[in-house]
Amino acid sequence: MVEAHRQGYTGIIFPEEYGGVGLGKVELMLLMEETGRALLPGPLFSTVVLAGSVLEAVSTRRTRKNIWRHLPGEARATVAILEASASWNPRDVHMSATNGKLSGEKLFVSDAAIADFIIVAARNGVFVVDSKARG
């Protein structure tokens, strides 16, 4: 729990076992309301809300252990979902991965320029990509 205190609000939804605070979605929404009221600058939404929620929904325990321990306070992340159709419908995702390589294009990825890694939604899975990777 010592780690969680150091990370403060950025660890709000991450489990304590990964260095987070271990609270839920209600507390996260209260935090988001207050950060909006204060016009807090920074990648809180993309890292905690988007990336944290996607990782919670689709990742394995091993992935969580490797990635979540960096998110609260250390790393910045975001999620790449939208493509040229600008549709949020999963059926409209055309990007795919073959032999470990993603092919396709994602648009409107918030905080991509400052993210350490990007969680990419593809037709055949969700992939964590280092933001400095080529391509």
SULDAPE-V342282 format. One record per residue. N is the residue number from 1. RES is the residue in three letters. SS is DSSP state (helix for helix, strand for strand, loop for the rest). OMEGA is omega in whole degrees, -180 to 180 (* if undefined). D_CENTER is the distance of its C-alpha to the mean C-alpha in whole Angstrom. Layout:
# SULDAPE-V342282
N:RES:SS:OMEGA:D_CENTER, N:RES:SS:OMEGA:D_CENTER
This chain:
# SULDAPE-V342282
1:MET:loop:178:22, 2:VAL:helix:178:23, 3:GLU:helix:-177:20, 4:ALA:helix:180:18, 5:HIS:helix:179:21, 6:ARG:helix:-175:20, 7:GLN:helix:176:16, 8:GLY:helix:-173:17, 9:TYR:helix:-180:15, 10:THR:helix:178:12, 11:GLY:helix:-171:12, 12:ILE:loop:-177:14, 13:ILE:loop:-179:12, 14:PHE:loop:-178:12, 15:PRO:loop:180:15, 16:GLU:helix:-179:18, 17:GLU:helix:178:18, 18:TYR:helix:178:15, 19:GLY:loop:-180:16, 20:GLY:loop:-180:14, 21:VAL:loop:175:17, 22:GLY:loop:178:16, 23:LEU:loop:-174:17, 24:GLY:loop:-177:16, 25:LYS:helix:179:15, 26:VAL:helix:179:18, 27:GLU:helix:177:18, 28:LEU:helix:-180:14, 29:MET:helix:175:16, 30:LEU:helix:177:19, 31:LEU:helix:-180:17, 32:MET:helix:177:15, 33:GLU:helix:-179:19, 34:GLU:helix:179:20, 35:THR:helix:176:18, 36:GLY:helix:179:19, 37:ARG:helix:-179:22, 38:ALA:loop:-176:22, 39:LEU:loop:-179:20, 40:LEU:loop:178:18, 41:PRO:loop:176:17, 42:GLY:loop:-175:14, 43:PRO:loop:-179:10, 44:LEU:helix:-178:10, 45:PHE:helix:-177:9, 46:SER:helix:-177:6, 47:THR:helix:-174:5, 48:VAL:helix:-175:6, 49:VAL:helix:-177:7, 50:LEU:helix:-175:5, 51:ALA:helix:180:1, 52:GLY:helix:-180:5, 53:SER:helix:179:7, 54:VAL:helix:179:6, 55:LEU:helix:179:7, 56:GLU:helix:-176:9, 57:ALA:helix:-170:11, 58:VAL:helix:-174:11, 59:SER:loop:175:11, 60:THR:loop:178:15, 61:ARG:helix:-180:16, 62:ARG:helix:178:16, 63:THR:helix:178:13, 64:ARG:helix:-179:11, 65:LYS:helix:-178:14, 66:ASN:helix:-174:13, 67:ILE:helix:-175:10, 68:TRP:helix:-179:9, 69:ARG:helix:178:13, 70:HIS:helix:-172:11, 71:LEU:helix:-176:8, 72:PRO:loop:173:11, 73:GLY:loop:-176:13, 74:GLU:loop:-175:13, 75:ALA:loop:175:10, 76:ARG:loop:-178:8, 77:ALA:strand:175:5, 78:THR:strand:-178:4, 79:VAL:strand:178:5, 80:ALA:strand:-178:9, 81:ILE:loop:-172:11, 82:LEU:loop:176:14, 83:GLU:loop:-175:17, 84:ALA:loop:-179:21, 85:SER:loop:-177:22, 86:ALA:loop:-180:19, 87:SER:loop:177:19, 88:TRP:loop:-179:16, 89:ASN:loop:-180:19, 90:PRO:helix:179:17, 91:ARG:helix:-179:21, 92:ASP:helix:176:20, 93:VAL:loop:-179:18, 94:HIS:loop:179:20, 95:MET:loop:178:18, 96:SER:strand:178:19, 97:ALA:strand:177:19, 98:THR:strand:-180:23, 99:ASN:loop:177:24, 100:GLY:loop:180:20, 101:LYS:strand:177:20, 102:LEU:strand:175:18, 103:SER:strand:-178:20, 104:GLY:loop:-177:20, 105:GLU:loop:175:18, 106:LYS:loop:-178:15, 107:LEU:loop:174:16, 108:PHE:loop:180:15, 109:VAL:loop:-177:11, 110:SER:loop:178:11, 111:ASP:loop:180:11, 112:ALA:loop:-177:11, 113:ALA:loop:-178:14, 114:ILE:loop:-178:13, 115:ALA:loop:173:9, 116:ASP:loop:174:10, 117:PHE:strand:-177:8, 118:ILE:strand:177:7, 119:ILE:strand:-173:6, 120:VAL:strand:176:9, 121:ALA:strand:178:11, 122:ALA:strand:-179:15, 123:ARG:loop:-176:18, 124:ASN:loop:174:18, 125:GLY:strand:176:15, 126:VAL:strand:-172:11, 127:PHE:strand:176:11, 128:VAL:strand:-175:9, 129:VAL:strand:174:11, 130:ASP:strand:-176:12, 131:SER:loop:178:12, 132:LYS:loop:-179:16, 133:ALA:loop:177:17, 134:ARG:loop:173:20, 135:GLY:loop:*:20
